[in-house]
Amino acid sequence: AQSVAQPEDQVNVAEGNPLTVKCTYSVSGNPYLFWYVQYPNRGLQFLLKYITGDNLVKGSYGFEAEFNKSQTSFHLKKPSALVSDSALYFCAVRDTGTGGGNKLTFGTGTQLKVEL
Amino acid sequence: KAGVTQTPRYLIKTRGQQVTLSCSPISGHRSVSWYQQTPGQGLQFLFEYFSETQRNKGNFPGRFSGRQFSNSRSEMNVSTLELGDSALYLCASSLEGSRGDTQYFGPGTRLTVL
């Protein structure tokens, strides 16, 4: 079965500094990886995904993620953090089982806090 | 294009009651998935519907059920509510539900069971 790990419950960063939110995965076969962000009392908002191709994926709001197959990682990054980036971030992997289907397996989430 | 909508946004029920939650997907999207989010268990997949058929199911008891209508709108039902069913229920839609599709989430329905 596939799984996703987000080793940090919380990441603190100063505004203007680069940020990284870590994610590692375990799947059989090729991974389909996603990042979502959740603001308080809201649903999940899609940031970016890796399906195939370039290892550096660019997404919404200046976020990007680097896929590393050898390290089974898909870390989320942003060159310059904003206070408004403070939110809960989830990494997810698409189920690789038979029968197609749309099941996402999520990590436990990382709370990002950007301070002035 | 309007996003995924869920109704109601908030619900308060008592143990033993049943509840029905509704989800309207993005126009043109045919796959609808449901997730439960709790502080203890995180985000867990409930089930997915495509073309009015349940295509995938998570590890939840039979009290949790769903359906999809011909216009792709979906409902989920929880019968005999338990305190542990208190959660944020999220609906997500995607075009075809293929592996590369992006799932777009609604704002969720916050269910509180007293």
Interface residues (C-beta under 8 A of the other chain):
Chain A: Y32 F34 Y36 N41 R42 G43 L44 Q45 F46 K49 I51 F90 A92 R94 D95 T96 G99 G100 G101 N102 K103 L104 T105 F106 G107 T108 G109
Chain B: V4 Q6 S31 S33 Y35 G42 L43 F45 E48 F50 R55 N56 G58 L90 A92 S94 G97 S98 R99 G100 D101 T102 Q103 Y104 F105 G106 P107 G108 R110
